[in-house]
Amino acid sequence: MADTIQAVRGMNDVLPDEAPLWAFFEDTVRAWLHRYGYRRIRMPIVERTELFVRSIGEVTDIVEKEMYSFEDRLNGEQLTLRPEGTASCVRAVLQHNLLHGTGQRLWYEGPMFRHERPQKGRYRQFHQIGVEALGYADAEIDAELIVMGARLWADLGLTGIALQLNSLGSTEARLRHRAKLIAHLEAHVDLLDDDAKRRMHTNPLRVLDTKNPALQAMAAAAPRLLDDLDDADRAHFETVQRLVRAAGIDFTIEPRLVRGLDYYNRTVFEWVTTTLGAQGTVCAGGRYDGLIAQIGGKPAPGAGFAMGIERLLAMLVDAQVAVPAQAPDVYLVWAGDAPVAAHAWTVAEALRGAGLAVLMHAGEGGFKAQMKRADASGATVAVIVGDDEAARGDVAVKPLRGGGEQRRAAVAEAPATVRAAAMAA
């Protein structure tokens, strides 16, 4: 007998019992984004590898170690399963000329892929909500994106999520800071691990984001990019802070917050929690004014964020947030010969046509066994069809919650009778 095939490690099934939690989260997110005027965009899962190399940066963990890349056997193109959504979204906006004469507030949802060691909150296939505001240069947009996060945590009923802010400044500010940072790293070269030594001259900011405990003191003592901001960068960041404070949101300034993608400038932020162990970031983003030109478009500003769905769902479970059940309105109980079956089918479709969710019994089982299944289904009402109902062309409606008497109803009247029984439950 052949071994049972298992899912790829780090790529997980979402089972039916978990679906109501996902639906609750997705419904809440859609309503939240609608209130802020963001419109949905859908992009392909597979993109040309060059898109991510050019946007994310060659000297990053994602490009160097984590991307699922392969050669298209038909034409030899190098393709990649998307590891993040911003580059894909910007590519789509440029390809379809969506920035012509106007800005765009967009959002997307879907799976991303990174080849890394699976652990709680970190998977090889994971799902993100991404939000992008393209064509807007003002600090007000940065603040809007941050305030949106706080609003969502309230909508979801989540607490214990803290905001960290930093500014990476302009390209010129980072170049000024780069020389100071490299000098600091060279002075401590004996402490650096292999990754830090390799990045010291190619991407020194990423060294500050190290998770190596032996490098924490060295990184904490490094020169601060905040000290090299020019007047315009500083004014932009101060405006962001003022607007966030005005919204009543607490935050800390984290000078070592640099994000793992090379395209960020000016404002960067993370929403973090201590409830998920090592994977504490649940939402992160910032401004990326150079990315659109980097991908090949006419220079234009941009900002956005992404959040990990699995991590937020884990927080919802831990917080025991009440999630609406996805139960049918009606469980249709029936037993009998062909005329009874035909009548049961007619009743089920009539109820569905009236907008009710109907779970029709299938398989063996008499009325008593079916009523137990009806109760277990979570339905509010059982609609019963037997020989008598088939002969008369009607149904019996029995409340399953809150008491109430069983009633007969003509098929045309059954939807109203079901709704009345449900409201009385």
DACOR-V177530 format. One record per residue. N is the residue number from 0. SS is DSSP state (~ for helix, > for strand, _ for the rest). PSI is psi as a letter, one per 30 degrees, with the letter a starting at -180 (NA if undefined). Layout:
n: {N | N}
ss: {SS | SS}
psi: {PSI | PSI}
This chain:
n: {0 | 1 | 2 | 3 | 4 | 5 | 6 | 7 | 8 | 9 | 10 | 11 | 12 | 13 | 14 | 15 | 16 | 17 | 18 | 19 | 20 | 21 | 22 | 23 | 24 | 25 | 26 | 27 | 28 | 29 | 30 | 31 | 32 | 33 | 34 | 35 | 36 | 37 | 38 | 39 | 40 | 41 | 42 | 43 | 44 | 45 | 46 | 47 | 48 | 49 | 50 | 51 | 52 | 53 | 54 | 55 | 56 | 57 | 58 | 59 | 60 | 61 | 62 | 63 | 64 | 65 | 66 | 67 | 68 | 69 | 70 | 71 | 72 | 73 | 74 | 75 | 76 | 77 | 78 | 79 | 80 | 81 | 82 | 83 | 84 | 85 | 86 | 87 | 88 | 89 | 90 | 91 | 92 | 93 | 94 | 95 | 96 | 97 | 98 | 99 | 100 | 101 | 102 | 103 | 104 | 105 | 106 | 107 | 108 | 109 | 110 | 111 | 112 | 113 | 114 | 115 | 116 | 117 | 118 | 119 | 120 | 121 | 122 | 123 | 124 | 125 | 126 | 127 | 128 | 129 | 130 | 131 | 132 | 133 | 134 | 135 | 136 | 137 | 138 | 139 | 140 | 141 | 142 | 143 | 144 | 145 | 146 | 147 | 148 | 149 | 150 | 151 | 152 | 153 | 154 | 155 | 156 | 157 | 158 | 159 | 160 | 161 | 162 | 163 | 164 | 165 | 166 | 167 | 168 | 169 | 170 | 171 | 172 | 173 | 174 | 175 | 176 | 177 | 178 | 179 | 180 | 181 | 182 | 183 | 184 | 185 | 186 | 187 | 188 | 189 | 190 | 191 | 192 | 193 | 194 | 195 | 196 | 197 | 198 | 199 | 200 | 201 | 202 | 203 | 204 | 205 | 206 | 207 | 208 | 209 | 210 | 211 | 212 | 213 | 214 | 215 | 216 | 217 | 218 | 219 | 220 | 221 | 222 | 223 | 224 | 225 | 226 | 227 | 228 | 229 | 230 | 231 | 232 | 233 | 234 | 235 | 236 | 237 | 238 | 239 | 240 | 241 | 242 | 243 | 244 | 245 | 246 | 247 | 248 | 249 | 250 | 251 | 252 | 253 | 254 | 255 | 256 | 257 | 258 | 259 | 260 | 261 | 262 | 263 | 264 | 265 | 266 | 267 | 268 | 269 | 270 | 271 | 272 | 273 | 274 | 275 | 276 | 277 | 278 | 279 | 280 | 281 | 282 | 283 | 284 | 285 | 286 | 287 | 288 | 289 | 290 | 291 | 292 | 293 | 294 | 295 | 296 | 297 | 298 | 299 | 300 | 301 | 302 | 303 | 304 | 305 | 306 | 307 | 308 | 309 | 310 | 311 | 312 | 313 | 314 | 315 | 316 | 317 | 318 | 319 | 320 | 321 | 322 | 323 | 324 | 325 | 326 | 327 | 328 | 329 | 330 | 331 | 332 | 333 | 334 | 335 | 336 | 337 | 338 | 339 | 340 | 341 | 342 | 343 | 344 | 345 | 346 | 347 | 348 | 349 | 350 | 351 | 352 | 353 | 354 | 355 | 356 | 357 | 358 | 359 | 360 | 361 | 362 | 363 | 364 | 365 | 366 | 367 | 368 | 369 | 370 | 371 | 372 | 373 | 374 | 375 | 376 | 377 | 378 | 379 | 380 | 381 | 382 | 383 | 384 | 385 | 386 | 387 | 388 | 389 | 390 | 391 | 392 | 393 | 394 | 395 | 396 | 397 | 398 | 399 | 400 | 401 | 402 | 403 | 404 | 405 | 406 | 407 | 408 | 409 | 410 | 411 | 412 | 413 | 414 | 415 | 416 | 417 | 418 | 419 | 420 | 421 | 422 | 423 | 424}
ss: {_ | _ | _ | _ | _ | _ | _ | _ | _ | _ | _ | _ | _ | _ | _ | ~ | ~ | ~ | ~ | ~ | ~ | ~ | ~ | ~ | ~ | ~ | ~ | ~ | ~ | ~ | ~ | ~ | ~ | ~ | ~ | _ | _ | _ | > | > | _ | _ | _ | _ | _ | > | > | > | ~ | ~ | ~ | ~ | ~ | ~ | ~ | ~ | _ | _ | _ | _ | ~ | ~ | ~ | ~ | ~ | ~ | _ | > | > | > | > | _ | _ | _ | _ | _ | _ | > | > | > | > | _ | _ | _ | _ | ~ | ~ | ~ | ~ | ~ | ~ | ~ | ~ | ~ | ~ | _ | _ | _ | _ | _ | _ | _ | _ | > | > | > | > | > | > | > | > | > | > | _ | _ | _ | _ | _ | > | _ | _ | > | _ | _ | > | > | > | > | > | > | > | > | > | > | _ | _ | _ | _ | ~ | ~ | ~ | ~ | ~ | ~ | ~ | ~ | ~ | ~ | ~ | ~ | ~ | ~ | ~ | ~ | ~ | ~ | _ | _ | _ | _ | _ | > | > | > | > | > | > | _ | _ | _ | ~ | ~ | ~ | ~ | ~ | ~ | ~ | ~ | ~ | ~ | ~ | ~ | ~ | ~ | ~ | ~ | ~ | _ | ~ | ~ | ~ | _ | _ | ~ | ~ | ~ | ~ | ~ | ~ | _ | _ | _ | _ | ~ | ~ | ~ | ~ | _ | _ | _ | _ | _ | ~ | ~ | ~ | ~ | ~ | ~ | ~ | ~ | _ | _ | _ | _ | ~ | ~ | ~ | ~ | _ | _ | ~ | ~ | ~ | ~ | ~ | ~ | ~ | ~ | ~ | ~ | ~ | ~ | ~ | ~ | ~ | ~ | _ | _ | _ | _ | _ | > | > | _ | _ | _ | _ | _ | _ | _ | _ | _ | _ | _ | > | > | > | > | > | > | > | > | _ | _ | _ | _ | _ | _ | _ | _ | > | > | > | > | > | > | > | _ | _ | _ | ~ | ~ | ~ | ~ | ~ | _ | _ | _ | _ | _ | _ | > | > | > | > | > | > | > | ~ | ~ | ~ | ~ | ~ | ~ | ~ | ~ | ~ | ~ | _ | _ | _ | _ | _ | _ | _ | _ | _ | _ | _ | > | > | > | > | > | _ | _ | _ | ~ | ~ | ~ | ~ | ~ | ~ | ~ | ~ | ~ | ~ | ~ | ~ | ~ | ~ | ~ | ~ | _ | _ | _ | _ | > | > | > | _ | _ | _ | _ | _ | _ | ~ | ~ | ~ | ~ | ~ | ~ | ~ | ~ | ~ | ~ | _ | _ | _ | _ | > | > | > | > | > | _ | ~ | ~ | ~ | ~ | ~ | ~ | _ | > | > | > | > | > | > | _ | _ | _ | _ | _ | _ | _ | > | > | > | > | ~ | ~ | ~ | ~ | ~ | ~ | ~ | ~ | ~ | ~ | ~ | ~ | ~ | ~ | _}
psi: {k | k | k | k | k | l | l | k | k | g | j | k | k | j | l | e | f | f | e | e | e | e | e | e | e | e | e | e | e | e | e | e | e | e | f | g | g | k | k | k | k | k | l | l | e | k | l | k | e | e | e | e | e | e | e | e | k | e | i | l | e | e | e | e | f | f | k | j | k | l | k | j | f | e | g | g | k | j | l | k | k | k | f | l | f | e | e | e | e | e | e | e | e | e | e | g | h | f | g | j | g | l | l | k | j | l | l | l | k | a | k | l | k | k | j | l | j | k | l | k | g | j | l | e | j | l | k | l | k | k | k | k | j | k | g | k | f | l | f | e | e | e | e | e | e | e | e | e | e | e | e | e | e | e | e | f | g | k | l | g | j | k | k | k | l | l | k | f | a | l | e | e | e | e | e | e | e | e | e | e | e | e | e | e | e | e | f | g | f | f | f | k | l | e | e | e | e | e | f | e | f | e | i | f | e | f | e | f | g | k | g | j | e | f | g | e | e | e | e | f | f | l | k | k | e | e | f | g | k | l | e | e | e | e | e | e | e | e | e | e | e | e | e | e | e | f | g | g | k | k | l | k | k | j | f | g | j | f | l | g | k | f | f | k | l | b | k | l | l | k | k | l | l | g | f | g | b | f | i | f | k | f | k | l | a | a | k | i | f | f | e | e | e | e | f | g | l | k | k | k | l | l | l | a | l | k | k | j | e | e | e | e | e | e | e | e | e | e | f | h | k | k | k | k | l | i | l | l | e | k | k | j | k | l | k | a | a | e | e | e | e | e | e | e | e | e | e | e | e | e | e | e | f | g | g | k | k | k | j | k | k | k | a | l | k | a | e | e | e | e | e | e | e | e | e | f | f | f | k | f | k | k | k | k | k | a | e | e | e | e | e | f | g | a | l | k | j | j | k | f | k | g | a | l | l | k | l | k | k | l | e | f | f | e | e | e | e | e | e | e | e | e | f | f | NA}
